[in-house]
Amino acid sequence: MSSVQASHILLMYAGSMRSTASRSQDDAKAQIAEIQGKITAGEDFAVLAQAHSDCPSGQRGGDLGSFSRGQMVPEFDEAVFGMEVGAVSDVVETPFGYHLIKRTA
């Protein structure tokens, strides 16, 4: 597979790469776990991304479009390229913060 499509929810914390967030790492971890619970309970991923994601993609429901292996940081790549279409990841930690990733194609 040469490329995938995915959406994500990113929660940054004070000190994470390119962060504008003031929340602590522990607060970010607790909040991403809470959002993960809402997704598991059937809430809409895109709506939650719009409401909570610190990434500009949140305005598009977390949509990152199409990308190839190696375009994202290794932790993100490893998670998304190992997922089935339609699946949502466990919490993935990268230098940018905590992510929930939904593979869309």
Backbone torsions as a table, in degrees:
resi	resn	phi	psi	omega
1	MET	NA	128.5	-175.8
2	SER	-92.8	-31.4	178.8
3	SER	-148.1	160.6	178.5
4	VAL	-132.8	168.8	169.9
5	GLN	-122.8	142.4	-179.0
6	ALA	-153.8	160.6	171.5
7	SER	-121.7	157.2	176.6
8	HIS	-148.8	162.4	171.3
9	ILE	-118.7	124.9	-179.3
10	LEU	-116.2	127.7	169.9
11	LEU	-114.2	112.1	176.1
12	MET	-83.3	168.3	174.3
13	TYR	-144.0	163.8	-179.6
14	ALA	-56.0	122.0	179.0
15	GLY	100.7	-13.4	177.1
16	SER	-75.9	160.8	-174.1
17	MET	-59.1	131.5	179.9
18	ARG	57.6	22.7	-173.9
19	SER	-72.3	139.6	170.1
20	THR	-114.3	5.9	-175.3
21	ALA	-86.7	149.5	176.9
22	SER	-105.5	-7.3	-178.5
23	ARG	-68.2	154.6	177.4
24	SER	-77.0	164.6	177.5
25	GLN	-60.8	-41.2	179.3
26	ASP	-63.8	-40.3	178.1
27	ASP	-64.3	-42.2	178.9
28	ALA	-62.0	-42.1	-179.7
29	LYS	-64.0	-41.7	178.8
30	ALA	-66.3	-41.7	-179.4
31	GLN	-67.7	-38.5	-179.6
32	ILE	-68.7	-35.0	176.9
33	ALA	-65.1	-38.1	177.8
34	GLU	-64.7	-43.2	178.5
35	ILE	-65.2	-40.6	177.9
36	GLN	-58.7	-40.2	178.0
37	GLY	-62.8	-38.7	178.5
38	LYS	-66.2	-39.2	177.8
39	ILE	-64.9	-45.0	178.2
40	THR	-58.8	-34.9	-179.8
41	ALA	-79.6	-1.4	174.1
42	GLY	104.7	4.2	177.7
43	GLU	-70.1	154.2	-174.3
44	ASP	-73.0	124.7	-178.3
45	PHE	-57.7	-47.8	-176.2
46	ALA	-63.3	-39.7	179.0
47	VAL	-64.9	-42.6	178.7
48	LEU	-66.4	-37.2	177.4
49	ALA	-62.5	-44.3	179.6
50	GLN	-61.6	-36.8	-175.8
51	ALA	-80.1	-31.0	-167.5
52	HIS	-123.2	-23.9	-171.0
53	SER	-68.9	138.6	175.9
54	ASP	-86.4	-4.2	178.8
55	CYS	-87.0	142.8	176.1
56	PRO	-55.3	-24.8	178.1
57	SER	-64.0	-16.9	178.6
58	GLY	-56.5	-33.0	178.9
59	GLN	-63.9	-22.1	177.6
60	ARG	-104.2	25.8	-179.0
61	GLY	72.4	20.5	178.8
62	GLY	89.1	1.5	-174.2
63	ASP	-64.5	121.6	177.2
64	LEU	-99.8	-4.0	-178.0
65	GLY	74.4	-154.7	-177.3
66	SER	-98.1	139.5	177.3
67	PHE	-150.9	157.7	-178.4
68	SER	-99.8	162.2	175.7
69	ARG	-56.7	135.0	179.0
70	GLY	96.8	-11.1	179.2
71	GLN	-82.0	-22.9	179.2
72	MET	-106.4	167.7	177.0
73	VAL	-62.9	153.4	-172.8
74	PRO	-54.2	-40.5	-178.6
75	GLU	-63.0	-39.4	-179.9
76	PHE	-68.7	-48.0	178.3
77	ASP	-54.0	-50.3	-176.8
78	GLU	-58.2	-42.5	-179.4
79	ALA	-66.8	-53.6	-171.2
80	VAL	-68.9	-37.3	-178.4
81	PHE	-75.8	-12.0	176.5
82	GLY	-97.1	3.9	-174.9
83	MET	-100.7	154.8	171.0
84	GLU	-80.8	152.6	174.6
85	VAL	-60.5	132.7	-179.4
86	GLY	93.3	-13.6	-178.9
87	ALA	-79.2	154.1	174.4
88	VAL	-116.4	134.1	-177.3
89	SER	-71.9	165.0	161.6
90	ASP	-70.3	178.0	177.4
91	VAL	-64.4	129.8	179.0
92	VAL	-114.3	124.9	178.8
93	GLU	-98.2	129.4	175.0
94	THR	-129.1	175.6	176.4
95	PRO	-60.4	-18.1	-179.4
96	PHE	-84.4	-18.9	-177.8
97	GLY	139.1	-148.3	-177.6
98	TYR	-107.7	133.6	-177.8
99	HIS	-121.1	148.7	159.0
100	LEU	-115.6	130.2	-173.9
101	ILE	-119.4	133.0	174.2
102	LYS	-116.4	120.1	177.3
103	ARG	-81.4	124.8	-174.6
104	THR	-107.9	-15.5	175.9
105	ALA	-163.9	NA	NA
